[in-house]
Amino acid sequence: MTERLRSVDGRTELRIERRLDHPPAKVWRALTEPAELAAWFPAAVELDLRLDGRIAFAFAEGEDDFVEDPDNTGVIRAYDPPRLLEYNWGVEVLRWELAPDGAGCLMTLTATFDDRAAAASYTAGWLTCFSALDRALGGSDEPIKDYAPLHDQYVREFGLDAGTIDREGDRWTIRFERQVAKPKEQVWSYLCGDDRPAQGCAAPAGFVAKGIEPRTADVVTEPTSMEYGWQYDGTVSWHLRDGNGGARLLVTHTGPISEDPSALYDAWHDLIEAAAENA
């Protein structure tokens, strides 16, 4: 198994290779026939299997599921059986390639998308799907790995726990965007601890990184938003929303250029990673 992540023309490209003990023709059927896709693919699939053919995805059973939703429809962009199948799923592009390898084949998925922060979620999700595919084809009977540990493994491997420090004029901004493999309500509860935050009251300790003396909360919207000032001119802002496979956490902290943000960056990184692990 090989997984690689890179940026290409402003988008994010995830490449996953897996060797399967099955010939290309057998795997091709599993990639293209709806009845076989149902055993492992993350959505139900309806497709017109030809170049420029329509493909649609649904997440619930029923005859009206395959609606013209731009987020869940696409077009077959490349078709060369049993070697190549490429289509878009909304704005995401999925390219499947099969190459003979002894008695089996090498399957390569290249996924191209915009949401880099979701890359670990996509990787963990596809790897669990590939395990289900192998089982459906009569291959490995190993238990399918849990999603959350896989997700956190690839957050670290791809460096998705890193934030940024941007300096402009007399201000700097620390920014972290982190996908967490837990519901936003669970993450919010962990951050609050025993406190019930309210506007005009002190921000709970879970929202405050080391080195910050928080002022009272200016914005509290449970379980999605927390904003407060600190001892220097600037603000701290937390936003949580539903992401792919859990909560999407966005933390920004602004301050004056006269104060070095390096130690604060490290403190925010440690606080966010503790929340991701312990929530």
C-alpha positions as CSV (number, residue, x, y, z in Angstrom):
1,M,0.0,0.0,0.0
2,T,1.4,3.4,-1.0
3,E,-0.3,6.8,-0.3
4,R,1.0,10.1,-1.6
5,L,-0.3,13.7,-1.3
6,R,0.8,16.6,-3.4
7,S,-0.5,19.9,-4.8
8,V,-1.1,20.2,-8.6
9,D,-2.2,23.4,-10.3
10,G,-3.7,24.7,-7.1
11,R,-5.6,21.6,-6.2
12,T,-4.8,18.6,-4.0
13,E,-4.0,15.2,-5.5
14,L,-4.1,12.0,-3.4
15,R,-2.7,8.9,-5.0
16,I,-3.2,5.4,-3.4
17,E,-1.8,2.2,-4.8
18,R,-2.9,-1.3,-3.7
19,R,-2.0,-4.7,-5.0
20,L,-4.9,-7.1,-5.3
21,D,-4.7,-10.9,-5.7
22,H,-7.2,-10.7,-8.5
23,P,-6.9,-10.2,-12.3
24,P,-7.7,-6.8,-13.8
25,A,-10.9,-8.1,-15.5
26,K,-12.4,-9.2,-12.1
27,V,-11.4,-5.9,-10.4
28,W,-12.8,-3.9,-13.4
29,R,-16.2,-5.5,-12.8
30,A,-16.1,-4.4,-9.2
31,L,-15.3,-0.9,-10.3
32,T,-18.0,-0.6,-12.9
33,E,-21.0,-2.8,-12.1
34,P,-23.5,-1.3,-9.6
35,A,-24.3,-4.6,-8.0
36,E,-20.6,-5.2,-7.3
37,L,-19.9,-1.6,-6.3
38,A,-22.6,-2.0,-3.6
39,A,-20.4,-4.4,-1.7
40,W,-17.6,-1.8,-1.1
41,F,-18.1,1.6,-2.6
42,P,-19.2,4.4,-0.2
43,A,-22.3,5.3,-2.2
44,A,-24.8,3.6,-4.5
45,V,-23.8,4.2,-8.1
46,E,-25.8,4.6,-11.3
47,L,-23.7,5.0,-14.5
48,D,-23.9,5.0,-18.3
49,L,-20.6,3.1,-18.9
50,R,-19.1,4.9,-21.9
51,L,-17.0,7.9,-22.5
52,D,-19.0,11.1,-21.6
53,G,-21.6,8.9,-19.9
54,R,-23.4,10.2,-16.9
55,I,-22.6,8.9,-13.4
56,A,-24.6,9.6,-10.2
57,F,-24.2,8.7,-6.6
58,A,-26.7,8.3,-3.7
59,F,-26.4,7.6,0.0
60,A,-29.9,6.2,0.6
61,E,-32.0,3.5,-1.1
62,G,-35.0,4.5,-3.2
63,E,-35.9,5.1,-6.9
64,D,-35.7,8.9,-6.6
65,D,-32.2,9.0,-5.0
66,F,-30.2,9.6,-8.2
67,V,-31.4,13.2,-8.7
68,E,-29.6,16.0,-10.6
69,D,-27.5,17.2,-7.7
70,P,-24.3,18.7,-9.0
71,D,-22.5,17.6,-5.9
72,N,-23.4,13.9,-6.5
73,T,-23.3,13.6,-10.3
74,G,-20.6,13.6,-12.9
75,V,-19.4,12.5,-16.3
76,I,-17.1,9.7,-17.4
77,R,-14.0,11.5,-18.6
78,A,-11.8,8.5,-19.6
79,Y,-12.8,5.0,-20.4
80,D,-10.4,2.2,-21.5
81,P,-11.6,-1.2,-20.1
82,P,-10.2,-2.9,-18.2
83,R,-7.4,-0.5,-17.7
84,L,-8.7,3.0,-17.0
85,L,-11.8,4.7,-15.7
86,E,-12.0,8.4,-14.8
87,Y,-15.0,10.5,-13.8
88,N,-15.8,13.5,-11.7
89,W,-17.9,13.3,-8.5
90,G,-19.1,16.9,-8.2
91,V,-15.9,18.9,-8.2
92,E,-13.7,15.9,-7.2
93,V,-12.1,13.8,-9.9
94,L,-11.5,10.1,-9.4
95,R,-9.1,8.2,-11.7
96,W,-8.9,4.4,-11.4
97,E,-6.1,2.5,-13.1
98,L,-5.5,-1.2,-13.2
99,A,-2.2,-2.8,-14.3
100,P,-1.5,-6.6,-14.5
101,D,0.9,-7.7,-11.7
102,G,1.6,-11.5,-11.8
103,A,-1.6,-13.3,-11.2
104,G,-3.2,-10.2,-9.7
105,C,-3.1,-6.5,-10.5
106,L,-2.0,-3.1,-9.2
107,M,-4.9,-0.8,-8.6
108,T,-4.2,3.0,-8.4
109,L,-6.7,5.6,-7.4
110,T,-5.8,9.2,-8.0
111,A,-8.3,11.6,-6.4
112,T,-8.1,15.3,-7.1
113,F,-10.0,17.8,-4.9
114,D,-9.8,21.3,-3.4
115,D,-10.3,20.6,0.3
116,R,-6.7,19.8,1.4
117,A,-7.7,19.7,5.1
118,A,-10.0,16.7,4.3
119,A,-7.1,14.6,2.7
120,A,-6.6,12.4,5.8
121,S,-10.4,11.8,5.9
122,Y,-10.5,10.8,2.2
123,T,-7.4,8.5,2.6
124,A,-8.8,6.7,5.6
125,G,-12.2,6.4,4.0
126,W,-10.8,4.9,0.7
127,L,-8.5,2.5,2.6
128,T,-11.4,1.1,4.5
129,C,-13.3,0.8,1.2
130,F,-10.4,-1.0,-0.4
131,S,-10.4,-3.5,2.5
132,A,-14.1,-4.1,1.9
133,L,-13.3,-4.5,-1.9
134,D,-10.7,-7.1,-1.2
135,R,-13.0,-9.0,1.0
136,A,-15.9,-8.8,-1.5
137,L,-13.6,-10.2,-4.2
138,G,-12.7,-13.2,-2.0
139,G,-9.3,-12.0,-0.9
140,S,-8.1,-11.0,2.5
141,D,-10.3,-11.8,5.5
142,E,-8.4,-9.4,7.8
143,P,-10.7,-7.1,9.9
144,I,-11.3,-3.7,8.3
145,K,-9.3,-1.1,10.2
146,D,-11.1,1.5,12.3
147,Y,-11.5,4.8,10.5
148,A,-10.5,7.2,13.3
149,P,-7.0,5.8,14.0
150,L,-6.3,5.7,10.2
151,H,-7.5,9.3,9.9
152,D,-5.2,10.5,12.7
153,Q,-2.2,8.5,11.2
154,Y,-2.6,10.4,7.9
155,V,-3.1,13.7,9.5
156,R,0.4,13.3,10.9
157,E,2.0,11.7,7.8
158,F,0.6,14.4,5.5
159,G,1.4,17.2,7.9
160,L,-2.2,18.3,8.1
161,D,-1.8,19.2,11.8
162,A,0.3,22.2,10.7
163,G,-1.0,25.8,10.8
164,T,0.3,29.0,9.2
165,I,1.6,32.4,10.4
166,D,0.8,35.2,8.0
167,R,2.4,38.7,8.5
168,E,0.8,41.7,6.9
169,G,1.6,45.3,7.8
170,D,1.6,45.7,11.6
171,R,-0.4,42.5,12.2
172,W,0.1,38.7,12.2
173,T,-2.5,35.9,11.9
174,I,-2.0,32.4,13.2
175,R,-4.4,30.0,11.4
176,F,-5.1,26.3,11.9
177,E,-7.7,24.3,10.0
178,R,-8.0,20.7,11.3
179,Q,-10.3,17.9,10.5
180,V,-11.2,15.9,13.6
181,A,-12.6,12.4,13.5
182,K,-15.3,13.2,16.1
183,P,-18.6,15.1,15.9
184,K,-18.4,18.8,16.5
185,E,-20.7,18.5,19.5
186,Q,-18.3,16.2,21.2
187,V,-15.3,18.4,20.4
188,W,-17.2,21.5,21.8
189,S,-18.1,19.6,25.0
190,Y,-14.5,18.7,25.5
191,L,-13.3,22.3,25.0
192,C,-15.9,23.6,27.4
193,G,-15.1,21.1,30.2
194,D,-17.3,21.8,33.2
195,D,-18.0,25.4,32.0
196,R,-21.1,26.6,30.2
197,P,-19.7,29.5,28.1
198,A,-21.7,32.7,27.6
199,Q,-21.2,36.0,25.9
200,G,-19.6,38.5,28.4
201,C,-18.1,35.7,30.5
202,A,-14.6,34.3,30.6
203,A,-13.7,31.8,27.8
204,P,-13.3,28.3,29.1
205,A,-9.7,27.1,29.5
206,G,-10.1,24.6,26.7
207,F,-10.3,27.4,24.2
208,V,-7.2,29.2,25.5
209,A,-3.7,28.4,24.5
210,K,-0.7,28.8,26.8
211,G,0.6,32.4,26.9
212,I,-2.8,34.0,26.3
213,E,-4.7,36.1,28.9
214,P,-8.2,36.0,27.6
215,R,-10.7,38.8,27.8
216,T,-14.4,38.0,28.1
217,A,-16.1,36.2,25.2
218,D,-17.6,38.5,22.5
219,V,-19.3,35.7,20.6
220,V,-20.6,32.3,21.8
221,T,-22.7,30.1,19.6
222,E,-22.9,26.6,20.9
223,P,-21.5,24.3,19.5
224,T,-20.0,26.2,16.6
225,S,-18.3,29.6,17.5
226,M,-16.2,31.2,20.2
227,E,-14.5,34.6,19.9
228,Y,-12.6,36.7,22.5
229,G,-9.9,39.3,22.8
230,W,-6.6,38.8,24.6
231,Q,-4.0,40.9,26.4
232,Y,-2.7,42.5,23.2
233,D,-4.7,44.1,20.4
234,G,-6.2,41.2,18.5
235,T,-8.7,38.4,18.7
236,V,-9.0,34.6,19.0
237,S,-11.7,32.9,16.9
238,W,-12.9,29.3,17.1
239,H,-15.3,27.9,14.5
240,L,-16.5,24.3,14.3
241,R,-18.7,22.8,11.5
242,D,-19.6,19.4,10.1
243,G,-16.8,18.2,7.9
244,N,-16.0,15.0,6.1
245,G,-16.1,12.2,8.7
246,G,-16.3,14.5,11.7
247,A,-15.8,18.1,12.8
248,R,-13.9,20.7,10.9
249,L,-12.1,23.0,13.3
250,L,-10.8,26.5,12.3
251,V,-8.8,28.5,14.8
252,T,-7.5,32.0,14.0
253,H,-5.5,34.3,16.3
254,T,-4.5,37.9,15.4
255,G,-2.0,40.1,17.1
256,P,0.5,43.0,16.7
257,I,3.7,42.5,14.8
258,S,5.6,43.7,17.9
259,E,4.8,40.4,19.6
260,D,6.6,37.3,18.3
261,P,3.9,34.7,17.4
262,S,6.2,31.6,17.3
263,A,5.6,30.4,20.8
264,L,1.9,31.0,20.5
265,Y,1.8,29.0,17.2
266,D,3.4,26.0,19.1
267,A,0.9,26.4,22.0
268,W,-2.1,26.4,19.6
269,H,-0.8,23.3,17.8
270,D,-0.5,21.5,21.1
271,L,-3.9,22.5,22.3
272,I,-5.6,21.6,19.0
273,E,-3.9,18.2,18.9
274,A,-4.9,17.5,22.5
275,A,-8.5,18.3,21.6
276,A,-8.4,16.0,18.5
277,E,-7.0,13.1,20.5
278,N,-8.9,13.5,23.8
279,A,-12.4,14.8,22.8
